[in-house]
Amino acid sequence: MEETEYRYDTQLLIEGNDLDEEKIKQYFTDNFDGDCLLVVGDSDLIKIHFHTNEPWDVLKYCSSIGEIFDIVIEDMVRQSFGLDG
């Protein structure tokens, strides 16, 4: 079985004012180790999708720029072994 470099599939929505998709993308690139980054939305609502080993850091940053909700963190290692129901 292939080992997953980044364990957690992290997805969430950020609601706020004057959110900047490009600035958020750049912050992720400069500060987080991970892959499969997706940052889409507008100045009021942004969707984040990111594979990382430290989802708590992602949550901390995102909550500093707006209200976070619809948070999903899936352990891809557990999924690959069929351990998640």
C-alpha positions in Angstrom: 0.0 0.0 0.0 1.3 3.5 -0.9 2.1 5.7 2.0 0.3 9.1 2.2 2.7 12.0 2.6 0.0 14.2 4.0 -2.4 12.5 6.4 -5.3 14.9 6.8 -7.7 16.1 4.1 -8.8 19.4 5.5 -11.9 21.3 4.2 -13.7 24.3 5.5 -15.5 27.5 4.7 -14.5 30.9 5.9 -17.0 33.7 6.1 -15.7 37.2 6.6 -15.3 40.7 5.2 -12.7 41.6 2.5 -11.3 38.1 2.2 -8.6 37.9 -0.4 -8.3 34.6 -2.2 -4.8 35.3 -3.5 -3.5 36.5 -0.1 -4.9 33.4 1.6 -3.3 31.1 -1.1 0.0 32.8 -0.6 -0.2 32.5 3.2 -0.8 28.7 2.8 2.1 28.4 0.3 4.5 30.4 2.6 3.5 28.9 5.9 2.1 25.4 5.6 3.5 22.1 4.4 0.9 20.2 2.3 -0.5 19.7 -1.2 -3.8 19.7 -3.2 -4.5 23.3 -2.1 -7.8 24.8 -3.3 -8.8 28.3 -2.3 -12.0 29.5 -4.0 -14.6 32.1 -3.3 -15.1 35.8 -3.0 -14.6 38.6 -0.5 -17.4 37.2 1.8 -16.9 33.4 1.6 -13.9 31.2 0.8 -13.7 27.4 0.5 -10.5 25.8 1.5 -9.3 22.3 0.6 -5.8 21.2 1.7 -3.9 18.0 2.5 -1.6 18.5 5.5 -0.2 16.8 8.6 -1.2 19.7 10.8 -4.8 20.7 10.2 -5.0 22.4 13.6 -2.6 25.1 12.2 -4.9 25.6 9.2 -7.9 26.0 11.5 -6.0 28.5 13.7 -5.1 30.7 10.7 -8.5 30.5 9.0 -10.3 31.4 12.3 -8.0 34.5 12.6 -9.4 35.9 9.3 -13.1 35.0 9.6 -15.7 32.7 11.0 -15.0 29.1 10.1 -17.7 26.4 9.6 -18.5 23.2 7.7 -15.2 21.9 8.9 -14.3 18.4 7.7 -10.9 16.8 8.6 -10.6 13.3 7.2 -7.7 10.9 8.1 -6.7 9.6 4.7 -4.5 6.9 6.3 -7.4 5.4 8.2 -9.5 5.6 5.1 -7.0 3.8 3.1 -7.0 0.9 5.6 -10.8 0.9 5.7 -10.8 2.0 9.4 -13.3 4.9 8.9 -16.9 4.0 8.7 
